[in-house]
Amino acid sequence: MKTITLGAALFLAISGAGWAAEGPGAHFVENWDLDGDGAVTVVEARERRSDVFASFDANEDGFLDAEEYVLFDEARAQDQAANEPQGMGRGAGNPANGMALDVNDTDGDGKVSEAEFLDNAQAWIEMIDRNGDGVVTMADFGQRR
């Protein structure tokens, strides 16, 4: 059995990779663009969400329960505070909104199954993708014009 502290450390390690781009959306693209082409696809989001899910499913039961979700929320908040420009990425299109328990608990049972979490990758990318081109790039972040 793993501990949630290990999950939080893994999430922060996943999200702290380190390429040089800066500005709104850079941290998101840096961490979710698995092939390094500057665009996050649904396939990439689903794969990374699988990694994130595994890192926070402390009891390895295939669900993120409310207790595990509290630590997941804390890790996401710390990551965002440390890596997003002040005042950026906190609006309706904030990627963190698509990771929330209430968004991912599609059957309303108070916990999120791995299938629920992975199946929400499509809607999550669509939520962030402002220009509707099917991928998320840095152009999908920043002030709306």
Secondary structure, 3 states (H helix, E strand, C coil): CCCHHHHHHHHHHHHCCCCCCCCCCHHHHHHHCCCCCCCECHHHHHHHHHHHHHHHCCCCCCEECHHHHHHHHHHHHHHHHHHCCCCCCCCCCCHHHHHCHHHHCCCCCCCEEHHHHHHCHHHHHHHHCCCCCCCECHHHCCCCC
